[in-house]
């Protein structure tokens, strides 16, 4: 006892020193006390409500905090899995028991959804309360202070300066953002100083939780349904404040979680959001647009589609223009047939006269040359000026019987 008191005094004087000579919990210590201490430590990990905490990290923090080593055999258990399931049965659950000496533990949904000031493991409860506060007390996004970077799907918004009093009224009376210091997954202490830092961390943990849920292929639990509403924090443009907004309806997110086809899309959007980029649209999204895609989207297609084939090089020796090749790639990719469809090109003269283009599946000449270079037997009279066209067009612009007199400037130029 004398040694233990001196060790405690030494711990207070230098808290950064590791406890190398710590004693292990033995059978004389009530297991209720050990269970309570482990539960108090586990709720200090936000990862306890994300993907879980490794038992070795929890044991190391227990040794640092209580000057006692957590040994399963000294407490009458054969493995760390048996110790965790016995002592933390009402607080935690096993996420991964592949390694019996180092299982991964996560908080029960009821614990994570219970308001506990100073316990960051209850961040899902805090997040759910924030969603309710914004929806009930926030103004419509079109009527409230506009934000500089709020998503276009924003619904209701609330200034950050109004959040703390509302949390004290609707979440817990002793709410204080400075009390939410926590340990990360490696057991390193992280201190929270301002409310905006806490809310930013909440948004990150929600994204990590949904990413882990989709990656593991697990069904949404009660905790996940409490995180369906998405919040976004952005600077307000009219005031020196931040704006907390609901940017997605919970019914949409619930359908996205239920549908396995949208899992890949959700992960892609979350990954792009973490990198601060806009997710690129998929190929089918480009052609679902009834309007022509802008030119900058053409570089998404492979260069092989923009390269003429061997049959196309016969008339122009392999020289292609970007306008022609990109236009041909547009037509080939839009075609619904499995094989490349072809279309007989028409000249500007045919379009002015009113000739309609016809499909020629057996003979295709998509080449940027004048048709007169092609044999007339291939297309008949296509590409040749029909007789009488010139006279009929001249009669519309020139009076009948009047000859054409060139201007004097033309005559002086010829001299």
Secondary structure, DSSP 8 states (H G I E B T S, - for coil): -HHHHHHHHHHHH-TTS--TT-EE--TTS-HHHHHHHHHHHHTTBGGGGTT-EEHHHHHHHHHHHHSEE--TTTTT-SSHHHHHHHHSTTTEEEEE-SSTTS-EEEE-HHHHTS--TT-GGGHHHHHHHHHHHHHHH-EETTTS--BSS--TT--EEEEGGGHHHHHHHHT-TT--GGG--EE-TT--EE---SHHHHHHHHHHHHHHHHHHHHHHT----HHHHTT-SEEEEEEBSSSSSEEEEEEE-HHHHHHHHH-GGGHHHHHHHHHHHHTT------HHHHHHSSS---GGGGGGS-GGGGS--GGGGTTTTT---HHHHHHHHHHHHH--SSS--------HHHHHHT------SS-----SS-GGGS-HHHHTTTTS--TTHHHHHHHHHS-TT------HHHHHHH-
